[in-house]
Amino acid sequence: MVLNEVEKFLHKLEKAELEAPGGVARTQTYAQLLAVYLYQNDLCNAKYLWKRIPANLKTRSTELKQIWVVGQRMWQRDWRAVHAALNVEWSKDVSDIMAALKDNVRERAMVLISKAYSSLDINVFASMTGLALEEARQMATERGWTVDGTMVQPCKIEKEECNRVNEVCLTEDQLHKLTQFVSFLEN
């Protein structure tokens, strides 16, 4: 999903919840809204949504409960359990969102691994990314990481480095503007 599309979809879902007759939205609306909050890693809003969903809807919808299990595991930062909870058959209503969430969680795990580890066991890497051993080995190799036997040596993810460069440029630009503003005030 493109970020702008996600924001529009989220706004539509929040509006549907607010404007629902009797203050209770459809189960599908709650499921999609909960899934989008998880996709955005907005665990606080996901938790508050879960608390305000009527109990009878929670007990009747297995899928809603499954989505919340994913949220709980994300909250606990139990990545192995997050991947296990994501590996279920989702309905057409949320399958695209949950697939995007799965990719998003995997990418966040990759960034975390690249920042936190100089080397780690391939089994740990596989469990943190929710991949089978060979898929994990292939992903590490595709990223340019060194795989030596059972050890993976991650490299910093370039995307993060690009962001840091942009931040430095922004900071220097802001400093330049501030200098010009102070010079203007002094004159």
N, C-alpha and C positions, 0 to 999 in steps of 0.2 A: 504494500500500500504506500502511496505517496503521502507525505506528511500533511499536505494541504487537504487531501481527500479524507484522511483520518480525522482531522479537525472538523471538517464539515459533517462527516458521518457522526462523530461524537456529539456535535451540537444538535443534530437532528434527533439522536437518541435521547439526549437530556431533555430536549423540548417535548418529545413524546411522553417521557416519564412525567414531566411537570403537568402536561395537559391531559393526562389520562383520566377518563371518567371515574369518579369516586376516588381519585388519587392513587389508583393501582393500575400500573401498566401491564401489558401482556408479558408472559413469561419470556417470549422471544426477545422483547425489548430489553428486559433485565439481563438475559444471557449475553446479548450482543454488547450491551453497555459494560457489563463486567469484563468481558473479553477485551474490549478496547482499552479499558483502564489498565488491564494487565499488560497489554501490548505496549502501552505508553510507560510502563513501569510506575504507574501512579497507584501504588499499593494503598495509600491512605484513602483515596476516593473509592477504591475497590472495596475496602473494608467497610466504609460507611454505607456504600450501596448495599452490601450484603446484609448489614444490620437493619436497613429499612425495607428490604424485600419482605413482603408478608410471609409468615411461617408456612401457610398452606401451599404457597407457590414453591417454596423451597423443598417441602416434603414430596410434592407431586412431580417435580422435575429432576430426574436423574442427571441430565446434562448440566443443569444449573449447579448442582452439587459438585459435579466433576470439575467444572470451571473453577469453583471456589477452592477445591483441593489444590489446583495449580497455584492459585493465589496464596494459599496458606504456605505451600512449599516455597514459593518465591519469598514470602515474608521471612521464613526461617532460613533462607539462603541455602537450602538443601538442594543443590543443583542436580544431583543424581535423581532425587525424588521428583523434582520439577520435570525432568525429561521423561521419567516414567509416567507421571500424571498426564503429560501431553500426548503420550503414545496411546491414545484411545480413538475410537471412531466417533467423529463429531458430525452433527447434523449439518445439512446444507446451510442453515442459518448462520452458523459460527465457524464452519470448517476453514474458510479463507482467513479469518482473523486468527484462529488458533494456529494455522500453518505459519502465518507471518510472525506470530508470537514465538513459535518454536525457533524460527530462524533468528529472531531478535535476541532471544535468550542465549542461543549458541554464539552469536556474534559478541554479545556482552561477555560471555565466558572466555572467548578468545582474547578480547582486550584485557580482561582481568589476568588471564594466564600470562600474556605478554608483559604485563607490568610487574607481576608478583613473582615470577619464577625465572631463574636462569637455566634450570633444567628440572624435569619431572618425569616420572614413570609414565609410559605410554598408557597403562591401564587407568591411572589417575586422570590423565588427559582425556581419554575416551569417556570416562564416567562424567567428567565435568562438562563435556560437550554433547553428551547424549548420543554418541556415535559408537558403532561397532569398531572393534580393534583395527581392522583394515581400513575402514572409512576414516578413522582418526589419523592413522599413519598417512593416508593419502592427503587429507586436509592439511596436515602439518607440512608435508612436502610441498604442496601447492602454495602455501604461504611463504615458502623459502626458509622454513625452520629446519634445523638439523635433526634427523632421526637416526640414532645410532643404537641398533639393537632394541633394547627396551626403554631407552631414554630419549626424551624430546627436549631440544634446546630452542626455546622460542626466541624470536626477535621482536623488538618493539614494532607495533603495528603502525605503518606509515601514515594512516589516516589521522592518528593521534598526533604524530609529529607535525603534520600539515596544520592541524588546528593550533598547535603551540606557536608555529611560525606566524599564523594570522593574528594570534593574540598579541605577540610581540609587536607586529606592525600596527595593530590597533592601539596599543599602549604608546608607541612612539608617535603615532598620529595624534592621539589625545594630548600628549605632552607638548607637541608642536602647537596645537590649537590653544592650549592653556598659556603657553609662552606668548603667543600673539595677543591673546586677550589681556594678559597682565601688562604687556608693552603698551597696548592701546589705552589701558586705564592710567598708566603712569604718564603718558603724554597728554 
